[in-house]
């Protein structure tokens, strides 16, 4: 009887170790075309969608487009590897478009003295990996910044110019950063 009781006590812990970890928040490191880090965008699950806290330095001054793209790959210098805007519902582009917008369409950001500090909400997105509007669905997505502002209407991408920065939003990146935060003292 003791053996069955012990097994029933231990089984939930064994099974919980086999279950996939739920990601509710992650830091997305953003890189420019030369591979230099510009800082991070903290992506966090909220009841009303996904919140993005933008903390960047080194961008050209002015207004820039910010979008979620369909692939979790950022290959410099043009970041075309990120694919098109994330658009799981096949809508038109633009936050101002009455028939839009892509789930990955976000408000523009403004850089002053090379710095951006902003909080944005993406109500159509989630970090829950099993949903088609998840930033982590399939192989993940990426966050891309463009050289100019998104006009909110022009198809297919807002006429915002070249891609100048990119960061990968993937389970692999979340796991890598989590492991990096564990120090040897933590493991003892």
N, C-alpha and C positions, 0 to 999 in steps of 0.2 A: 504494500500500500504506500509506503514511504517513497518508493521509486516512482510510482504514478504521480504522486503529489509533486515531487521534485520536477518531473518532466513537464507537468502542467504549469509550474511556476517559471521554468526556464524557456519553454517553447515561445512565448510571446517576445522575449528578448532576442531569440535567434531569428524569428521571422521579421522583427523590426529592422534587424541588420541587413536583411535581404531586400527590403523595400526601398524604392527610389526616394532619395531625399528631395523634399519640396524646397524649391528656391523661392524666397519671397523678396529678396533684396540682393543686389549685386553692384559692384563698381565696374563700370565699363571704361577702360583706359582708352583715351583718344590719341591718335597719332597723326602728324601732318605728312605731307608727301615725301619728306626726307627721313621719315621714321622717328622723328623727335616726339616725345610725349608732350601733350598739351594740357594734361590733367585728366580728370574723370567726370563721368556723368553717372550719378548714383541712380539706379533704376529700382523702384520699390513697388510691390503690389499694394494697392489700396482698394477700398470697397468701390470706389468710383472709377477704377481703371488702373493705369500705371503712372506713377509720379516720377518725373525726371528732374534731378537736381544737377544743374550744369555748373561746374567749377573749372574753368579753363583759362589758360594764359598762352599768349603767343599767336593769337589769330589776328589777321589784319583788321584794322578799325572799320566799323560799319555794320550794316545789317546782313545777316547770313541766313540762308535756308537751313533747316534742320529736319531730317527725315529718317524714318526707319526703313531699311532696305531689306529685300527678301532673302538674301543669303548672308550667312555668318562668316564671310571671308573679306578681309581688307588687304588687298595687294596694291602697294604703292607703285608708281606715283599717281595713277589715275583713279584707283579704287573702283574700276568698272566691275571687278570681281564680286562686288556687293549686289550686283543685279539691279533690278528696278525697285521702285517704292513697294513696300509691303502692302499688299492689296488682296487679302483673302476673300473679300466679298465682291471683287471685280467692279468697283465703283470708279467714277471719274476722279481726276486729280483736283485738289484744291479745297482749302478750308472755306473759301468764299463761294464755291460752286454749289448751287442748289441740288445738283445731282451727285455731288461727291460726298465725302472725300475718301481718299485712301485711308486705311487704318493707320498707315505710317506717316501721314501728313501731320506735321507739327507746326506750332507758331514759330516765326522767325526769332532769332536771337540777335542781340546787339553787343558788339565788342567795342569797348572804350579803353584806350591805352593798352590794347591787346588782351584785355580781361573780359570774361563773361561770367556773371553770377546770375542764375535764373532758376526758377521753378516752373515746370510745365506739367500739364496733365494730358495723358493720352487715354481718353475714355473708352476707346474701342479696343484697347490692348489688355493683355494679361501676361503673367509669368507662369501660369498653370500650363505645364508642358503638353497636356493631352488635348488642348483646344486649338482649333485652326487659327485663332487670332492671338496665339501665344508667341511672344518673342523667342521662345525656346522650341517651338514646333519644328519637327524634322531636325535639321542641322543648325538651327538658330537663325538669327538675323544680324543686322549691323546698324549702327547709327552713323549717318553721313552728314557732314557740314559742307555747304557749297560756298563759292566765292561771293555770290550776290544773294539778294533777298528773293524769296519765293513770292511771286505775285498773287498766289492763291487761286488762280484760274487756268492759266495756260496749260494745255495738254502736251506731253504727258507728265511733266515734272516741274512746272512753275517758272520756267525760263530763268533759273537761278545760277546758271553758269557751271563752271568746272567744280568737281569734287575736290575739296582741299584738306579734309580730315575724315578719319574713319575709326570706328571702334567696334570690335566683335562682341555680340551678345549671344554667347553659347554656353551650354552646360560645361563644356571642356574649359572655357575661360573661368567660369564660376568656381569649378573644382580646383583649377590651378591656383587661383588667387587665395582660395581658402587654405590650401596646403602651404602656400607661401607665408601666410599669417601665423602658422604654427611654428614656434621656435623650439630649439632643442630642449630648453628648460621646460616647455609645456609637455614634451613627450616623456619626461622622467617620472 
